[in-house]
């Protein structure tokens, strides 16, 4: 059996909580990252956080139970290193510190609550654009339940990144104003204008599902026209019909529509016609960070079990 390095990452999002167990195969100069297992729990923290500014006891109990279960899976997998990160819902919840304390007491997992900028940087760590050819610039777009992270990079380096409080759950709850949309539009037109040979890269469960509904081929970009076609299909179906006819999960059947709207607006305002969907997300970025840190430290696997507690995710806590 081929040996590989094991890592684990937990993404506590606004619409779901995910555990990624990943393997890194070191063949030649370029490591190959492989998803060994992805476990997803549909806990909608954003439904509380964006309206109540705190997370209810019932959802906290669900989250803690899920994290305890994740800890058993992590221990069984035996990774070199692991990391748990939380995004928009947790950073907007008044009781986030108490929730993190409960999780640590219950299963020993320390949760790192990312601000929007760090979230965008971590998602960028997937380096998906480095593996795509044909364009000189890329706009990395990750639409979550509470926010949209956008990173513009050209010539294989990040140029600028921004997090916007425009997410699928916020949109469902009518918590995104015209001013919020206006800020995104202005930012895109300002920063993307100098780049004429540009494509988008989409990240997140919703764009992955839209890609499949559009019947696009893996490795090929999805056009703006195809997203519009899927959006019209979804708009013509009720919530229950999206589940019964398209096979969507209940927690996907509602948020996929506002997600499509965000991607359509971003691509329209940026003047982009094509979007690549490499099926990666925040947890994949965490795994890249953990692997790079492990290699930089040149630590043997048996000596690195406590790395997450000893070393910040970024130098100087940035």
Secondary structure, DSSP 8 states (H G I E B T S, - for coil): ----EEEEEEEE-SS-EEEEEEEEEEETTEEEEEEEEEEEE---THHHHHHHSS--HHHHHHHHHHHHHHHHHHHHHT-SEEEEEE-HHHHT-TTHHHHHHHHHHHH---EEE--HHHHHHHHHTT-GGGG--S-SEEEEEEE-SS-EEEEEEETTEEEEEEEES--HHHHHTT---HHHHHHHHHHHHHHHTT--SEEEEEESHHHHHHHHHTT--TTS-EEHHHHHHHHHHHHTS-HHHHHHHH---HHHHTHHHHHHHHHHHHHHHHT--EEE-----HHHHHHHHHHHHHHHHT--GGG-TTHHHHS-SSGGG-
